[in-house]
Amino acid sequence: MKVVVATDGALDPQQVADYVVPLAGSETVHVLTVVEVPRRLLADLRAVYGEQPAVHVDRDAEYVSPAGSATPPRDWPGDDAMIERYLKDKLAERTAPMVEAITQAGATATAEVIESENTAASILENATALGSDLICIGAHGQGVFEGLLGSVGTKVVRRATVPVLLIH
């Protein structure tokens, strides 16, 4: 059985592993976390403060700085690179314990971070794209996903075309 585990990092990894590993059998468990678009923050800031000066890349000194800046910040990679780093950090923070628990329970697991403005839709789209037979999500009412009675959990339960396992 193909299983997608959607987590914001608040699910108990051992509890999830205890349930999903026997269900997954020989299939790889896909652990997913959705980060609400950090790029949206940049767009909002630009709307309020206007477009910032163009960046200048000095390859010799290996830094990126605002054009004309007297003291440019060293090694600034730019907005997109910082967002990619943020997403990578969130992936590790939210999914690594889950992947480890699933692996220790005897199954294989992969992890993915998705940048999205609609968490529930992204979970459902990912589950469909993977051909999932089951979605596992928390019903804890805390964290980014806001649990079963929150907007994300409710939307996933109501809109899923496959069974949803709620972990409380």
N, C-alpha and C positions, 0 to 999 in steps of 0.2 A: 504494500500500500504506500503510495506517495504522500508524504506528510510535509506540510509547511507549518513551521512554528513562527508565529508573529510575536515579537517581543519588544518591549521598550526598556528591557533590562530589569524589570521588577518581578518577573516570573521566577519561581524557585526552580533552578535548573535540574535538580535531582528529581523533584516531583514530576516535571515535564518528561524527563528521560524515562522514569518509571512507567509512564503511560504510553509514550509514543514509540519507544524502541520495540516493544512487542508487536505493536500495530504495523510498524514500518517493515519488519522482517528484513529482507536483504536490500531493500530500497534505501537510498541516501535520504536522510532527513535534511530538508532545506530550512535553515534558520534565517529569518528575515527581520530587519528593523527598518523603520521608515523615519526619516528625519524631515521635519517640515522645513521646506526650502530656505536655507540660509541666504540664497541669492535674493529672495524676496526682501530680506532685511536691507541688502545693498540697494535694491531698487527704491525701497521706501526712504532710505537715507538720501539717495540722490534726488528724489522728488522734493524732499524738504530743504536740503542744502545746496542743490544744484550739482551739475557735473563738475568733478574735480579736474585739475590740470592734467594734461596728458602725461604719461609716464615716460621716462627716459631710461634706457637700458645701457649701462656702461659695462661692456663685456670684460674689459681689462680689470676693473675693480670688482666685478661680479656682484653688482647690486642694482636694484631697481629703485628709482626715486621719482618724486614729482618733478616735472620739468622746472628748472630754475631754482630748485631748492639749494640753499647754502650748505646744509648738513644733511645729506640724504641718509635714510636708515640703511644700514648694511644688510645685505642678503634678503631684502624684502622681495618675496616671489610674486607678489601681485594678488589681487582679490580671488581669482579663480583657483590659483594654487593653494591659497589659504583655505578656501572652502573645501577643496578636495582633501586637504589634510584634516580638516574638521570632520568630514564624513568618514574618513579612515579611522580616526580616533573614536568616533561614535560606534562604528562597526565593531571595533575591538572591545570597547567598554560594554556594549549591550549584548553582544553575541558570544564572545569568547567563553564565558563560563557555561553557557548552554551547549556549545559545540563540545566542550571538554566533557561535560556530564553525559552527553549522548554517546560520545566516543568511548568513554569508560564503561558505559552500559553495554557496549558491544556492537554498536551500529556506526555507520559513517555519516558525517554531516558536513554540509557546506554552509557558508554564511554570506549574506548580501546586505548591503545598505542601499536604500532607495531614497532619493531626494524627491520630495513630492509636496504638493499643497493639499492633497486629499489622501490621508493615510488609509482610510478604509478602502477606497477605490484601488489604491496601489497594492494593498494586500490581496484583494480579490483578483486583480489583473495578473499579479505574479502567480497566484495559485492556479489560475486558468492556463497561463502560459506554460507552467511546469506540468500540466496535466495532473494536478493534485487530486487525491481521493479524500483528503481530510485537511482541515485548517485547525490548528491549535492556537488559542489565544487566551489571554488572561481575563478573569472576571473579578479583578481585585478592586476596581474603582479608584485606582491611583495611577500616577504617572502620565506619560504622554498619551497612552491609548485610552485612558479614563475608564477602563473596565467595561463590564457588561452593560451597566446602566448609563455609561457615558456614550458620547456620540460615535466613537470609532467601533467599540464592541457591538453596539446595537446595530450599526450599519452592516458590519460583517455578518452577524447572525442573520439579519433579515434578508440580505442580498446574496448570500453564498448559495451556490448551486451544488455544493458538496457538504457533507456533514461538518459541523464545527464542534470541536472539543473545547469546552470552557474549563480552565484551570483556576480554582479559587484558592 
